[in-house]
């Protein structure tokens, strides 16, 4: 039974909650704020399943980061809600090209929005590992030393804004409707819960399509450029197109493999993390060497050779 749940958890969680969101808002006429309640249910199920079927038991225990991560999640999701509420105001400022296919079924409109936003967010994510000024904002996300559902919502608000601009900005120009924008924000939150989940997800070849936790965990390793893989938010094929895809090949992560190797003393408090990108940082330490149990990642990221690039 446990093995069946490990195989079915991610697809049931992803498609189940997104389909429920579409059904609630479009078929039942529920207000968009009902998505907040649905997201709270998703977070609760995520946490319960992590305790029942953990990938790493150590990652379920508070390491002095529980309050901080909760504040990150509350702030960033509140900003998402406010931005959706402000869409009619933005619509008056941004030229509407009138190209959005609002005649299509809601599910298909949402799929189009996810694909387009995924490309923009993935490219912004990739750039955030190449350029110092972007990395300083993005480093907040990588400072986590354990992965569980809330880590996906652990972002500097300024970096979240840049990701939203890259992913949703072009859609607004096309005339993205408010209801599809709300469903897209909900889908992103669901995907982030799965991408950073501590559930022992085992989806087989589906990790070639979906950038869920079994793929994304390797992006969070602390060994410099070896972690410059698997940037995609929703779909792994973007990484294959960019040449940054990596699958585990049987490698096993250890509980202490995560974080920023060159900054092991990165601030852990919420306020300190908001200020850290704007603080002059002393010279960082050298990245720790890639350990033997991750030896299959030696060549990951070696093709990055930009004068402005950063190693984490």
C-alpha positions as CSV (number, residue, x, y, z in Angstrom):
1,X,0.0,0.0,0.0
2,X,2.8,2.4,0.9
3,X,4.5,1.8,-2.5
4,X,1.3,2.4,-4.3
5,X,0.9,5.7,-2.5
6,X,4.5,6.7,-3.3
7,X,3.7,6.1,-7.0
8,X,0.3,7.8,-7.0
9,X,0.8,10.7,-4.6
10,X,2.4,13.3,-7.0
11,X,0.0,12.8,-10.0
12,X,-3.1,12.7,-7.7
13,X,-2.0,15.7,-5.8
14,X,-1.1,17.7,-8.9
15,X,-4.1,16.9,-11.1
16,X,-6.5,16.5,-8.3
17,X,-6.0,19.9,-6.8
18,X,-5.8,21.8,-10.1
19,X,-8.9,20.0,-11.4
20,X,-10.7,20.8,-8.2
21,X,-9.7,24.5,-8.5
22,X,-11.1,24.7,-12.0
23,X,-14.3,22.9,-11.0
24,X,-14.9,25.1,-8.0
25,X,-14.4,28.4,-9.8
26,X,-15.9,27.6,-13.2
27,X,-18.6,25.0,-12.6
28,X,-19.6,25.9,-9.0
29,X,-19.1,29.7,-9.4
30,X,-17.0,29.8,-6.2
31,X,-15.2,33.1,-5.6
32,X,-11.5,33.2,-6.3
33,X,-10.7,33.5,-2.6
34,X,-12.0,29.9,-2.3
35,X,-8.7,28.9,-3.9
36,X,-6.9,30.1,-0.7
37,X,-8.9,27.6,1.3
38,X,-8.1,24.8,-1.2
39,X,-4.4,25.7,-1.0
40,X,-4.6,25.4,2.8
41,X,-6.0,21.9,2.4
42,X,-3.2,21.1,0.0
43,X,-0.6,22.3,2.4
44,X,-2.1,20.2,5.2
45,X,-2.2,17.0,3.1
46,X,1.4,17.7,2.0
47,X,2.6,18.0,5.6
48,X,0.7,14.9,6.7
49,X,2.1,12.8,3.8
50,X,5.6,14.0,4.5
51,X,5.4,12.6,8.0
52,X,3.9,9.3,6.8
53,X,6.2,8.7,3.9
54,X,9.3,10.8,4.3
55,X,12.1,10.9,1.8
56,X,14.4,11.9,4.7
57,X,13.1,11.7,8.2
58,X,15.5,14.4,9.4
59,X,13.9,16.9,7.0
60,X,10.6,16.7,8.8
61,X,12.1,18.2,12.0
62,X,12.1,21.9,12.7
63,X,15.7,23.1,12.5
64,X,14.9,26.6,13.8
65,X,13.4,27.4,10.4
66,X,9.7,26.7,10.9
67,X,8.7,30.2,11.8
68,X,10.9,31.8,9.1
69,X,9.5,29.5,6.4
70,X,5.9,30.2,7.5
71,X,6.6,34.0,7.2
72,X,8.0,33.5,3.8
73,X,5.0,31.5,2.7
74,X,2.5,33.9,4.2
75,X,4.2,37.0,2.8
76,X,4.7,35.6,-0.7
77,X,1.2,34.1,-1.0
78,X,-0.4,37.3,0.3
79,X,1.5,39.2,-2.4
80,X,0.2,36.8,-5.0
81,X,-3.3,37.4,-3.9
82,X,-2.9,41.1,-3.9
83,X,-1.4,41.0,-7.4
84,X,-4.3,39.1,-8.7
85,X,-6.7,41.5,-7.1
86,X,-4.8,44.3,-8.8
87,X,-5.1,42.8,-12.3
88,X,-7.9,45.1,-13.4
89,X,-5.8,48.1,-12.4
90,X,-2.8,46.6,-14.3
91,X,-5.0,46.0,-17.3
92,X,-5.5,49.8,-17.6
93,X,-1.8,50.4,-17.7
94,X,-0.7,47.5,-19.9
95,X,-1.8,47.4,-23.6
96,X,-4.1,44.5,-24.2
97,X,-3.3,42.9,-27.6
98,X,-6.5,41.0,-27.4
99,X,-4.9,37.7,-28.4
100,X,-5.9,35.6,-25.4
101,X,-7.9,32.5,-26.6
102,X,-10.8,33.1,-24.1
103,X,-13.1,31.0,-26.3
104,X,-11.3,27.8,-25.3
105,X,-12.3,25.7,-22.3
106,X,-10.9,26.9,-19.0
107,X,-8.7,23.8,-18.6
108,X,-7.0,24.4,-22.0
109,X,-6.6,28.1,-21.2
110,X,-4.9,27.1,-18.0
111,X,-2.6,24.7,-19.8
112,X,-1.5,27.4,-22.2
113,X,-0.9,29.8,-19.4
114,X,1.2,27.1,-17.5
115,X,3.3,26.3,-20.5
116,X,4.0,30.0,-21.3
117,X,4.7,31.0,-17.6
118,X,6.9,27.9,-17.1
119,X,9.2,28.9,-19.9
120,X,9.5,32.5,-18.6
121,X,10.1,31.5,-15.0
122,X,12.5,28.7,-16.0
123,X,14.6,31.2,-18.0
124,X,14.6,33.7,-15.1
125,X,15.6,30.9,-12.7
126,X,18.5,29.9,-15.0
127,X,19.6,33.5,-15.2
128,X,19.5,33.8,-11.4
129,X,22.3,31.2,-11.3
130,X,24.4,33.1,-13.8
131,X,24.4,36.7,-12.7
132,X,25.5,38.0,-9.3
133,X,22.8,40.6,-8.8
134,X,20.1,38.0,-9.5
135,X,21.8,35.3,-7.5
136,X,21.9,37.5,-4.4
137,X,18.1,37.6,-4.4
138,X,17.7,34.0,-5.3
139,X,20.2,32.7,-2.7
140,X,17.5,33.1,-0.1
141,X,15.7,30.2,-1.6
142,X,18.9,28.1,-1.8
143,X,19.9,28.7,1.8
144,X,17.4,26.0,3.0
145,X,19.3,23.0,4.4
146,X,16.3,20.7,4.2
147,X,13.5,20.3,1.7
148,X,9.9,20.1,2.5
149,X,6.7,21.6,1.1
150,X,7.2,25.1,2.4
151,X,10.6,25.5,0.8
152,X,8.9,26.2,-2.5
153,X,7.4,29.3,-1.1
154,X,10.6,30.4,0.6
155,X,11.7,33.3,-1.7
156,X,12.8,36.9,-1.5
157,X,9.8,39.0,-2.5
158,X,11.9,40.9,-5.0
159,X,12.9,37.7,-6.7
160,X,9.4,36.4,-6.7
161,X,8.4,39.7,-8.5
162,X,11.1,39.1,-11.1
163,X,9.9,35.6,-11.7
164,X,6.3,36.7,-12.0
165,X,7.3,39.4,-14.4
166,X,9.1,36.9,-16.6
167,X,6.4,34.3,-16.4
168,X,3.1,36.3,-16.3
169,X,4.1,39.6,-17.9
170,X,3.9,38.4,-21.5
171,X,0.5,36.7,-20.7
172,X,-0.9,40.0,-19.4
173,X,0.0,41.6,-22.8
174,X,-2.0,38.9,-24.5
175,X,-5.0,39.7,-22.3
176,X,-4.8,37.0,-19.6
177,X,-8.2,37.0,-17.8
178,X,-8.3,37.4,-14.0
179,X,-9.8,33.9,-13.4
180,X,-7.0,32.2,-15.4
181,X,-4.4,34.3,-13.6
182,X,-5.8,33.1,-10.2
183,X,-5.8,29.5,-11.4
184,X,-2.3,29.8,-12.7
185,X,-1.1,31.2,-9.3
186,X,-2.8,28.3,-7.6
187,X,-1.2,25.8,-9.9
188,X,2.3,27.3,-9.3
189,X,1.8,27.0,-5.5
190,X,0.7,23.3,-5.9
191,X,3.7,22.6,-8.1
192,X,6.1,24.2,-5.6
193,X,4.7,22.0,-2.9
194,X,5.4,19.0,-5.0
195,X,8.8,20.2,-6.3
196,X,10.2,20.7,-2.8
197,X,8.2,17.9,-1.1
198,X,9.8,15.6,1.5
199,X,7.5,12.8,0.4
200,X,9.3,9.7,-1.0
201,X,7.8,10.2,-4.4
202,X,8.5,7.5,-6.9
203,X,7.0,8.3,-10.3
204,X,9.3,6.4,-12.7
205,X,9.5,7.9,-16.1
206,X,7.1,10.7,-15.2
207,X,10.2,12.5,-13.9
208,X,11.2,13.0,-17.6
209,X,8.1,15.1,-17.9
210,X,7.3,16.7,-14.5
211,X,9.9,18.6,-12.5
212,X,8.7,17.1,-9.2
213,X,10.9,16.5,-6.1
214,X,12.8,13.5,-7.3
215,X,14.3,15.7,-10.1
216,X,14.4,19.0,-8.3
217,X,16.3,17.9,-5.2
218,X,19.5,17.7,-7.1
219,X,19.2,21.4,-8.0
220,X,19.5,22.2,-4.2
221,X,22.8,20.5,-3.5
222,X,25.5,22.7,-2.0
223,X,28.4,21.6,-4.2
224,X,28.8,24.6,-6.5
225,X,28.1,24.2,-10.3
226,X,27.1,20.6,-9.9
227,X,23.7,21.9,-8.8
228,X,23.2,24.0,-11.9
229,X,20.7,21.5,-13.2
230,X,16.9,21.0,-13.4
231,X,15.8,24.7,-13.4
232,X,12.3,24.1,-14.8
233,X,9.3,24.8,-12.6
234,X,6.6,22.5,-14.2
235,X,8.1,20.5,-17.1
236,X,11.5,18.8,-17.3
237,X,11.6,19.1,-21.1
238,X,12.7,22.7,-20.8
239,X,15.9,21.5,-19.1
240,X,16.5,18.9,-21.8
241,X,16.2,21.7,-24.4
242,X,18.7,23.9,-22.5
243,X,21.1,21.0,-21.8
244,X,20.6,21.3,-18.0
245,X,18.6,18.1,-17.3
246,X,19.9,15.6,-14.8
247,X,18.2,12.5,-13.5
248,X,19.4,10.7,-10.4
249,X,20.9,7.6,-12.1
250,X,20.6,5.8,-8.8
251,X,22.5,8.4,-6.8
252,X,21.3,8.9,-3.3
253,X,21.2,12.3,-1.6
254,X,22.2,12.6,2.0
255,X,20.3,14.7,4.5
256,X,23.2,17.2,4.7
257,X,23.8,17.7,1.0
258,X,21.7,20.8,0.7
259,X,22.3,24.6,1.1
260,X,24.9,27.0,-0.2
261,X,28.3,25.4,0.2
262,X,30.2,28.7,-0.2
263,X,28.1,30.4,2.4
264,X,27.4,27.9,5.2
265,X,26.7,30.7,7.6
266,X,24.0,32.3,5.4
267,X,21.5,34.2,7.7
268,X,18.6,32.0,8.9
269,X,16.2,34.6,10.3
270,X,13.4,36.0,8.2
271,X,14.3,39.7,8.4
272,X,18.0,39.0,8.0
273,X,17.3,37.0,4.8
274,X,15.3,39.9,3.4
275,X,18.3,42.3,4.0
276,X,21.0,39.9,3.0
277,X,21.0,40.6,-0.8
278,X,21.7,44.3,-0.1
279,X,24.5,43.7,2.4
280,X,28.2,43.6,1.5
281,X,29.3,40.0,1.9
282,X,32.8,39.1,2.8
283,X,34.6,36.8,0.4
284,X,32.9,33.4,0.3
285,X,34.5,30.2,1.0
286,X,35.4,27.7,-1.7
287,X,32.6,25.3,-2.6
288,X,33.0,21.9,-0.8
289,X,34.1,19.1,-3.1
290,X,31.5,16.8,-4.6
291,X,31.2,13.8,-2.3
292,X,31.7,10.3,-3.6
293,X,28.0,9.4,-3.3
294,X,27.2,12.1,-5.8
295,X,30.1,11.3,-8.2
296,X,27.8,11.0,-11.2
297,X,27.2,14.8,-11.2
298,X,30.8,15.8,-11.9
299,X,30.0,17.2,-15.3
300,X,26.8,19.0,-14.3
301,X,27.0,22.7,-15.0
302,X,30.5,22.5,-16.5
303,X,29.3,24.2,-19.7
304,X,28.6,27.4,-17.8
305,X,31.5,29.8,-18.4
306,X,30.2,33.3,-18.2
307,X,32.3,36.2,-16.8
308,X,29.4,37.3,-14.7
309,X,28.4,33.8,-13.6
310,X,28.3,32.8,-9.9
311,X,29.0,29.5,-8.3
312,X,26.9,28.6,-5.2
